[in-house]
Amino acid sequence: MLTETKKPTTAEFIAGMREAGRLASEVLDYITPFVKPGVTTGELDRLCHEYMVQEQKTIPAPLNYQPPGYPPFPKSICTSVNDVICHGIPGDRILKDGDSVNLDITVITPSGYYGDTSRMFLVGDASIMAKRLSQITYEAMWLGIAQVKPGATLGDIGHAIQTHAEQAGYSIVREYCGHGIGQVFHDEPQIVHYGKPGIGQALVEGMTFTIEPMVNAGKRDIRTMPDQWTVKTKDRSLSAQWEHTCLVTATGVEVLTLSAGSPPPPECIGSLKFSA
């Protein structure tokens, strides 16, 4: 006999998403001390996988994830180094002094909620260019988050991000975007990181989605590697990405992927409140 799946109440959903977001962020807290010259991206994947499965009792969402037209993703996290924009597959790549790497983490909690977040890591003595690109991308993400409130539009988010990145001389990747998230990995709406104020879907209380701008130091054009997952800058320039999962509240936004080790919001957004 088939039984009807019970949909969570709003309070249950928000509680589930808060837990998922915190747990995803705590994986990044855990792995931070291991991101240093000499470590392989495969070792970082192994450590994160064991922490998620053994300590948190969560499931690594990327492992064997297979959207239509793609092979299964073979690892538990994404490790995108230097000119890799997104979806870098962990392996035998050894991180060296001066590298920059994005670690993208998505967990599924035992109750079925997804938490998705990523951070940039500067390995050893990074270049001024890498530091600046990471900082501008971080600020752009937070300026987009600061637009989130009931009645605002997706265009408001994208415009804030695009303006900040392009004023710094950088470009926004347009082929990949943020997304709705909850009890599925990728859902509507798509959160593009460029746009015009007042354009696009209006935000309503209770929506949950990621904001995850990908910013290139050079041109925005991309190239996809033969593994069908790894995406690099076409001109081989550096790329950076930061990501948070957000909840639209009655008065603004709550950032769900904050934990004890999360970097604080940048000064450029002022004193807005981003947690419950």
C-alpha positions as CSV (number, residue, x, y, z in Angstrom):
1,M,0.0,0.0,0.0
2,L,1.4,3.4,-1.0
3,T,1.5,6.0,1.7
4,E,1.4,9.7,0.9
5,T,4.6,11.6,1.7
6,K,4.0,14.2,4.4
7,K,5.2,17.6,3.4
8,P,7.0,19.5,6.2
9,T,5.4,22.5,7.7
10,T,7.1,25.9,7.2
11,A,8.6,25.7,10.7
12,E,9.9,22.1,10.1
13,F,11.3,23.1,6.7
14,I,13.2,26.1,8.1
15,A,14.6,24.1,11.1
16,G,15.7,21.4,8.6
17,M,17.4,23.9,6.4
18,R,19.1,25.6,9.3
19,E,20.6,22.3,10.4
20,A,21.7,21.5,6.8
21,G,23.3,24.8,6.3
22,R,25.2,24.8,9.6
23,L,26.5,21.2,8.9
24,A,27.7,22.1,5.4
25,S,29.6,25.1,6.8
26,E,31.1,23.0,9.6
27,V,32.7,20.8,7.0
28,L,34.5,23.8,5.7
29,D,35.5,24.7,9.3
30,Y,36.9,21.2,9.8
31,I,38.9,21.1,6.5
32,T,40.4,24.6,6.8
33,P,43.7,23.6,8.7
34,F,44.4,20.9,6.1
35,V,44.4,23.3,3.1
36,K,48.1,24.0,2.8
37,P,50.9,23.4,0.4
38,G,51.6,19.7,-0.3
39,V,48.1,18.3,0.2
40,T,46.3,16.8,-2.7
41,T,42.8,17.7,-3.7
42,G,42.0,14.0,-3.3
43,E,43.1,14.0,0.3
44,L,40.9,17.0,1.0
45,D,38.0,15.0,-0.5
46,R,38.8,12.0,1.6
47,L,38.9,14.0,4.8
48,C,35.7,15.8,4.1
49,H,33.9,12.6,3.1
50,E,34.9,10.8,6.3
51,Y,33.9,13.8,8.4
52,M,30.5,14.0,6.7
53,V,29.7,10.3,6.8
54,Q,31.4,9.3,10.1
55,E,31.1,12.4,12.3
56,Q,28.0,14.2,11.0
57,K,26.1,11.2,9.7
58,T,25.3,13.3,6.5
59,I,25.5,12.2,2.9
60,P,27.8,14.0,0.5
61,A,25.4,15.2,-2.2
62,P,27.9,15.5,-5.1
63,L,29.0,11.9,-4.9
64,N,27.5,10.0,-7.9
65,Y,25.2,13.0,-8.6
66,Q,24.2,12.7,-12.3
67,P,22.1,15.3,-14.0
68,P,20.8,14.5,-17.5
69,G,23.7,14.4,-20.0
70,Y,26.5,14.1,-17.5
71,P,28.5,11.2,-16.1
72,P,28.1,10.6,-12.4
73,F,30.3,13.0,-10.3
74,P,32.9,10.7,-8.8
75,K,33.8,12.6,-5.6
76,S,32.2,14.0,-2.4
77,I,33.3,17.7,-2.8
78,C,34.3,20.0,-5.6
79,T,37.9,21.4,-5.6
80,S,38.4,24.2,-8.1
81,V,42.0,25.4,-8.3
82,N,43.3,28.6,-9.9
83,D,41.7,28.9,-13.4
84,V,39.0,26.3,-12.6
85,I,35.7,28.1,-12.3
86,C,33.6,25.3,-10.8
87,H,33.1,21.5,-10.5
88,G,36.7,20.6,-10.2
89,I,37.1,16.9,-9.5
90,P,39.4,16.0,-6.6
91,G,42.4,13.8,-7.5
92,D,46.2,13.8,-7.4
93,R,46.6,17.5,-7.9
94,I,49.0,18.7,-5.3
95,L,48.3,22.2,-3.9
96,K,51.4,24.4,-4.0
97,D,52.3,27.7,-2.5
98,G,50.4,30.5,-4.2
99,D,47.5,28.5,-5.4
100,S,43.9,29.5,-4.8
101,V,41.2,26.9,-4.4
102,N,37.4,26.9,-3.9
103,L,36.0,24.0,-1.9
104,D,32.3,23.5,-2.6
105,I,30.4,21.4,0.0
106,T,26.8,20.1,-0.1
107,V,25.5,17.8,2.6
108,I,22.2,15.9,2.9
109,T,21.0,15.6,6.4
110,P,19.4,12.4,7.7
111,S,16.0,14.1,7.5
112,G,16.6,14.9,3.8
113,Y,17.6,18.6,3.7
114,Y,20.4,20.0,1.6
115,G,22.9,22.5,2.7
116,D,25.2,24.1,0.1
117,T,28.2,26.4,0.6
118,S,31.7,27.1,-0.7
119,R,34.7,29.1,0.4
120,M,37.9,30.3,-1.3
121,F,41.2,29.3,0.3
122,L,44.5,31.0,-0.5
123,V,47.3,28.4,-0.2
124,G,50.5,29.7,1.4
125,D,51.8,33.0,0.0
126,A,49.1,33.9,-2.6
127,S,49.5,36.7,-5.1
128,I,48.1,40.1,-4.7
129,M,45.8,39.3,-7.7
130,A,44.5,36.1,-6.1
131,K,43.8,37.9,-2.8
132,R,42.0,40.8,-4.5
133,L,39.9,38.6,-6.8
134,S,38.8,36.5,-3.8
135,Q,38.0,39.5,-1.7
136,I,36.0,41.3,-4.5
137,T,34.1,38.0,-5.1
138,Y,33.3,37.7,-1.4
139,E,32.1,41.3,-1.2
140,A,30.0,40.8,-4.4
141,M,28.3,37.7,-2.9
142,W,27.5,39.6,0.3
143,L,26.2,42.7,-1.6
144,G,23.9,40.3,-3.4
145,I,22.8,38.7,-0.1
146,A,22.1,42.2,1.3
147,Q,19.5,42.8,-1.4
148,V,17.4,39.8,-0.3
149,K,14.0,40.7,1.3
150,P,10.3,40.2,0.4
151,G,9.4,42.2,-2.7
152,A,13.0,42.5,-4.0
153,T,13.7,40.8,-7.3
154,L,16.2,38.4,-8.7
155,G,17.5,41.3,-10.8
156,D,18.3,43.3,-7.7
157,I,20.6,40.5,-6.5
158,G,22.3,40.0,-9.9
159,H,22.8,43.8,-10.4
160,A,24.5,44.3,-7.1
161,I,26.9,41.4,-7.7
162,Q,27.6,42.3,-11.4
163,T,28.2,46.0,-10.6
164,H,30.7,45.3,-7.8
165,A,32.7,42.8,-9.9
166,E,32.8,44.8,-13.1
167,Q,33.8,48.0,-11.3
168,A,36.8,46.1,-10.1
169,G,37.7,45.1,-13.7
170,Y,36.5,41.5,-13.4
171,S,33.8,39.5,-15.3
172,I,30.8,37.4,-14.2
173,V,30.4,33.9,-15.4
174,R,26.9,33.6,-16.9
175,E,26.6,29.9,-17.8
176,Y,26.4,28.8,-14.1
177,C,24.2,30.3,-11.3
178,G,22.7,29.9,-7.9
179,H,19.6,27.9,-7.4
180,G,16.7,27.0,-5.2
181,I,17.4,24.4,-2.6
182,G,15.6,22.5,0.0
183,Q,14.7,18.8,-0.1
184,V,16.2,18.6,-3.6
185,F,19.7,19.7,-4.6
186,H,18.8,22.0,-7.5
187,D,15.4,23.7,-7.8
188,E,13.8,26.9,-9.1
189,P,14.5,29.8,-9.1
190,Q,17.8,30.2,-10.9
191,I,19.8,32.9,-9.2
192,V,21.9,34.6,-11.9
193,H,24.7,36.9,-10.8
194,Y,24.0,39.7,-13.3
195,G,21.0,41.7,-14.2
196,K,19.0,44.9,-13.8
197,P,17.2,46.2,-10.7
198,G,13.5,45.5,-10.5
199,I,13.7,42.8,-13.2
200,G,12.8,39.1,-12.7
201,Q,10.9,37.1,-10.1
202,A,10.0,38.8,-6.8
203,L,11.2,37.2,-3.6
204,V,8.7,36.0,-1.0
205,E,9.1,34.9,2.6
206,G,10.2,31.3,3.0
207,M,12.2,31.0,-0.2
208,T,15.6,29.2,0.1
209,F,18.3,29.5,-2.5
210,T,22.0,29.8,-3.0
211,I,23.9,32.9,-4.1
212,E,27.3,31.8,-5.5
213,P,28.9,34.2,-7.9
214,M,31.8,33.0,-10.1
215,V,34.1,35.9,-11.0
216,N,36.9,35.7,-13.5
217,A,40.0,38.0,-13.4
218,G,39.9,38.0,-17.2
219,K,37.1,37.5,-19.7
220,R,33.9,35.6,-18.7
221,D,34.2,32.9,-21.4
222,I,34.5,29.3,-20.3
223,R,35.8,26.0,-21.5
224,T,34.6,22.5,-20.3
225,M,37.2,19.8,-19.9
226,P,36.8,16.2,-21.4
227,D,35.6,14.9,-18.0
228,Q,32.4,16.9,-18.7
229,W,32.5,18.4,-15.2
230,T,35.5,20.6,-14.8
231,V,34.9,24.2,-16.1
232,K,37.9,26.5,-16.7
233,T,38.3,30.1,-17.8
234,K,38.9,30.1,-21.6
235,D,41.7,32.7,-21.3
236,R,43.3,30.7,-18.4
237,S,42.8,33.7,-16.0
238,L,42.1,33.1,-12.3
239,S,38.6,32.5,-11.1
240,A,37.0,32.8,-7.7
241,Q,33.7,31.7,-6.1
242,W,32.0,32.1,-2.7
243,E,28.6,30.6,-1.8
244,H,26.0,30.8,0.9
245,T,22.5,29.4,1.2
246,C,19.9,32.0,2.1
247,L,16.4,32.1,3.5
248,V,14.0,35.0,2.8
249,T,12.5,36.1,6.1
250,A,9.6,38.5,6.8
251,T,12.1,41.4,7.2
252,G,15.0,40.5,5.1
253,V,17.4,37.5,4.9
254,E,18.9,34.8,7.1
255,V,22.1,33.2,5.9
256,L,21.8,29.5,6.7
257,T,25.3,28.4,6.0
258,L,27.0,30.2,8.8
259,S,29.1,28.4,11.5
260,A,31.7,29.2,14.1
261,G,34.5,29.4,11.5
262,S,32.7,31.3,8.8
263,P,34.5,34.5,7.7
264,P,32.5,37.6,8.9
265,P,30.5,39.7,6.4
266,P,32.7,42.4,4.8
267,E,32.6,46.0,5.9
268,C,31.1,47.2,2.7
269,I,27.6,45.9,3.6
270,G,27.4,47.8,6.9
271,S,25.6,46.4,10.0
272,L,22.8,44.4,8.4
273,K,21.6,41.4,10.4
274,F,22.0,38.0,8.6
275,S,21.1,35.4,11.2
276,A,18.0,34.4,13.2
